[in-house]
């Protein structure tokens, strides 16, 4: 029996546009291909649905035009909203700029999703086959209290799978919150930059803690140079005592499980048109397949294929459907 994916992240609206280059301070530029689309954790849940797996959003949704667009989009994709509503604030939005090199830059606002009360996730009770997707962005908002309460409530005897997407915000959370996430031992799914930020946080903790996992001088140099290689991933996995996935773009992803060897799972190089949402696509496919009981290595391989196809399309929610991924892989999964 297949479980469902539950997101504890934020769903906001993306104002996406293409520019030749991100403008300098005081500069005025024109943009093309301007669109208004629901994004953030919706991108992950959209990818889940494209794999044919049930998806629920437990985050807070506000009241207003942005919230109305979010609710309609969730309904259209058959994503159930199981979270709270905020009658005072509208949901937030983000301006996403994609430049000529397909790199993206974000300017985000905080809406209802960021101001959830400490009991916002109290009614979320995942079942054994479910996968809970957690976003690092939640940890830098007021809603962090609700997320930490959920983590503490479900730490003991947890049977469901938790996937943590730390996001670049992992560098901004305080040490106590960081330690809570370490103790929760989720699957850490990140890109190279985020892996470096995590490694830096761990190295800083080790320098002040009595820890048997002291980082070596050579490893510290690797971390400081943002060089994510097999040795770095192995150290991360050992230090986190959790599975680690590090996405490396067209080259695929590193995957490591405690007590096992580090694997380099190949990617599928494509001509990138828009990388916005590629990481969300990868995470969504990963979560969906874990719900189906697919082994981690195979789930990462399928997620690599899906995210490769997603960057050939414009927009934040561009995950291909299951049949497209199977054609690229040359087999069903």
C-alpha positions in Angstrom: 0.0 0.0 0.0 1.3 3.4 -1.0 1.4 6.3 1.5 1.0 10.0 0.9 3.4 12.9 0.9 2.7 15.6 3.5 4.4 19.0 3.2 5.0 21.1 6.2 6.5 23.8 4.0 5.1 27.1 2.7 3.1 27.6 -0.5 3.3 31.1 -2.0 2.8 32.7 -5.4 5.8 33.2 -7.7 6.0 36.2 -10.0 8.5 34.7 -12.5 10.2 36.7 -15.3 13.3 36.3 -17.5 16.0 38.9 -17.7 19.3 39.1 -19.5 21.0 39.7 -16.2 20.0 40.6 -12.7 20.0 44.4 -12.5 22.6 46.3 -10.5 21.5 48.8 -7.9 19.7 51.7 -9.5 19.6 50.0 -12.9 16.3 49.7 -14.9 15.8 46.6 -17.1 12.9 45.0 -19.0 11.8 41.4 -18.4 10.1 38.9 -20.6 8.0 35.7 -20.2 6.3 37.2 -17.1 4.0 34.7 -15.3 2.2 34.4 -12.0 2.3 30.9 -10.7 1.9 29.1 -7.4 5.3 27.9 -6.2 7.6 27.1 -3.2 6.4 23.8 -1.6 3.7 23.5 -4.2 6.4 22.7 -6.7 7.4 19.6 -4.6 3.8 18.5 -4.2 3.1 19.0 -7.9 6.0 16.6 -8.6 4.5 14.1 -6.2 1.2 14.3 -8.1 2.9 13.9 -11.4 4.2 10.5 -10.1 0.6 9.5 -9.3 1.0 9.7 -5.5 -1.4 11.4 -3.0 -0.2 14.7 -1.6 -1.3 17.0 1.2 -0.3 20.5 2.3 -0.3 21.2 6.0 1.1 24.7 5.9 -0.9 27.9 6.7 -2.8 29.6 3.9 -4.1 33.1 4.3 -7.0 35.2 3.1 -6.8 37.4 0.0 -6.0 37.2 -3.7 -2.7 35.3 -3.4 -4.4 32.8 -1.0 -7.3 32.3 -3.4 -5.0 31.5 -6.3 -3.1 29.0 -4.1 -6.3 27.2 -3.0 -7.6 27.0 -6.5 -4.3 25.6 -7.8 -4.2 23.0 -5.0 -7.7 21.9 -5.9 -6.9 21.7 -9.6 -4.0 19.4 -8.8 -6.0 17.3 -6.3 -3.7 18.3 -3.4 -5.5 18.4 -0.2 -5.0 21.3 2.2 -5.0 19.9 5.7 -3.5 23.0 7.4 -4.9 26.1 9.1 -6.3 29.2 7.5 -5.3 32.8 8.5 -8.2 35.2 8.3 -6.0 38.3 8.8 -2.9 37.9 6.5 -2.8 37.0 2.8 -0.3 34.4 1.7 3.1 35.6 0.6 4.7 36.0 -2.8 8.1 35.9 -4.4 9.7 37.6 -7.4 11.8 35.1 -9.3 14.3 36.4 -11.9 15.9 33.9 -14.3 18.9 35.2 -16.2 20.4 34.2 -19.6 22.4 31.5 -17.9 19.3 29.9 -16.5 20.4 31.0 -13.0 17.6 32.3 -10.7 17.4 35.0 -8.1 14.6 35.4 -5.6 13.1 38.3 -3.6 10.5 36.9 -1.2 7.9 38.3 1.1 6.4 36.8 4.3 2.7 36.1 4.4 0.3 34.0 6.4 2.5 30.9 5.9 5.2 32.5 7.9 3.1 33.5 10.9 1.6 30.2 11.9 0.9 29.6 15.7 2.8 27.1 17.7 -0.1 24.6 17.3 -0.2 24.9 13.5 0.8 21.3 12.9 -0.8 19.7 16.0 -3.4 17.9 13.8 -0.8 16.4 11.5 -0.5 12.7 12.3 1.4 10.8 9.5 0.9 7.1 9.0 3.7 4.5 8.6 3.9 4.6 4.8 3.7 8.4 4.6 6.6 10.7 3.8 6.8 14.1 5.5 8.6 16.8 3.6 10.1 19.6 5.7 11.5 22.9 4.4 14.4 24.8 6.0 12.5 28.0 5.1 10.0 27.2 7.9 12.8 27.4 10.4 13.4 31.1 9.9 9.8 32.1 10.2 7.4 32.4 13.2 6.0 29.1 12.1 9.2 27.5 13.2 7.7 27.0 16.7 5.0 24.8 15.1 7.6 22.8 13.2 9.8 22.2 16.2 6.7 21.1 18.2 5.9 18.6 15.5 9.5 17.3 15.4 9.6 16.9 19.2 6.2 15.2 19.2 7.1 12.7 16.5 10.7 12.0 17.3 10.1 9.0 19.6 8.8 5.9 17.9 8.7 7.6 14.5 7.7 5.1 11.8 7.1 7.5 8.8 9.9 8.8 6.6 11.0 12.5 7.0 12.8 14.3 4.2 14.4 17.5 5.1 15.2 20.1 2.4 17.4 22.5 4.4 17.5 25.3 1.8 20.1 28.1 2.0 18.3 29.2 5.2 20.1 26.5 7.1 22.9 29.0 7.6 20.5 31.3 9.4 18.9 29.0 12.0 20.4 29.1 15.5 22.4 26.3 17.0 19.6 24.9 19.2 17.2 24.6 16.2 20.0 23.0 14.2 20.6 20.5 16.9 16.9 19.6 17.0 17.0 18.8 13.3 20.2 16.7 13.8 18.6 14.7 16.5 15.5 14.0 14.3 17.7 12.2 11.7 15.7 12.8 8.5 16.9 12.2 5.0 18.9 15.3 4.2 18.2 16.3 0.5 20.2 19.3 -0.6 22.3 20.9 -3.4 26.0 21.5 -3.3 25.8 25.0 -1.8 23.5 23.8 0.9 25.7 20.8 1.6 28.6 23.2 2.1 26.6 25.3 4.5 25.6 22.2 6.5 29.2 21.1 6.7 30.3 24.5 7.9 27.6 24.4 10.6 28.7 20.9 11.7 32.4 22.0 11.7 31.6 25.0 13.9 29.6 22.8 16.3 32.4 20.3 16.5 34.9 23.0 17.3 32.9 23.9 20.4 31.5 20.5 21.4 33.1 17.4 22.9 32.5 15.3 19.7 34.2 12.2 18.5 33.7 13.4 14.9 36.3 16.2 14.9 36.7 17.5 11.4 40.2 17.1 10.0 42.3 19.9 8.6 42.0 18.5 5.0 38.3 18.2 5.4 38.0 21.7 6.7 39.8 23.0 3.6 37.4 21.1 1.4 34.5 22.6 3.2 35.9 26.2 3.1 36.5 25.8 -0.7 32.9 24.6 -1.2 34.3 21.4 -2.8 31.6 18.7 -2.4 33.2 15.4 -3.3 32.9 11.7 -2.2 34.9 12.3 1.0 32.8 15.3 2.0 29.5 13.5 1.4 30.8 10.5 3.4 31.8 12.8 6.3 28.4 14.5 6.2 26.6 11.2 6.3 28.7 10.0 9.2 28.4 13.2 11.1 24.6 13.5 10.5 24.0 9.8 11.1 21.3 10.1 8.5 21.0 9.4 4.7 22.3 12.3 2.6 21.5 13.3 -0.9 23.5 16.0 -2.6 22.3 17.2 -6.0 25.1 18.2 -8.4 23.1 19.4 -11.4 23.6 17.7 -14.7 26.1 15.4 -13.0 23.3 13.8 -11.0 23.6 13.3 -7.2 25.6 11.9 -4.4 23.8 9.4 -2.2 25.0 8.1 1.1 23.5 5.9 3.9 25.2 5.5 7.3 27.3 2.4 7.3 27.3 2.0 3.5 29.4 3.3 0.6 28.9 6.7 -1.0 27.3 6.4 -4.4 27.5 8.8 -7.3 24.2 8.4 -9.2 24.6 9.7 -12.7 22.5 12.5 -14.1 21.0 13.2 -17.5 22.6 16.3 -19.1 20.2 18.6 -20.8 20.2 22.1 -22.3 18.8 24.1 -19.4 16.2 26.7 -20.2 15.1 27.4 -16.6 16.5 25.8 -13.4 13.8 27.4 -11.2 12.1 24.5 -9.3 14.5 21.8 -10.4 15.4 21.0 -6.8 11.8 20.9 -5.8 11.0 18.5 -8.6 13.8 16.2 -7.5 12.6 16.3 -3.9 9.0 15.7 -4.9 9.8 12.6 -7.0 12.1 11.3 -4.3 9.3 11.6 -1.7 6.7 10.1 -4.0 8.8 7.0 -4.7 9.8 6.5 -1.1 6.1 6.4 -0.4 5.9 3.5 -2.8 8.7 1.6 -1.0 11.3 2.2 -3.8 14.8 1.9 -2.4 16.7 5.2 -1.9 19.2 4.6 -4.7 16.5 3.9 -7.3 14.4 6.8 -6.1 17.4 9.2 -6.5 18.0 7.9 -10.0 14.4 8.5 -11.0 14.5 12.0 -9.4 17.7 12.8 -11.4 15.8 12.0 -14.6 12.7 14.0 -13.6 14.7 17.1 -12.6 16.8 16.9 -15.8 13.6 17.1 -17.9 12.2 19.8 -15.7 15.0 22.3 -16.6 14.1 22.1 -20.3 10.9 23.9 -19.5 10.1 27.4 -18.3 8.4 27.9 -14.9 8.8 26.7 -11.3 6.5 23.7 -11.5 7.6 21.8 -14.5 8.1 18.2 -13.3 7.4 15.7 -16.1 4.8 12.9 -15.7 5.8 9.4 -14.8 5.7 8.1 -18.4 8.2 10.8 -19.5 10.6 9.9 -16.8 10.3 6.2 -17.7 11.1 6.9 -21.3 14.2 8.8 -20.3 15.2 5.9 -18.0 14.3 3.3 -20.6 12.2 1.3 -18.2 9.3 1.5 -15.8 9.7 2.0 -12.1 
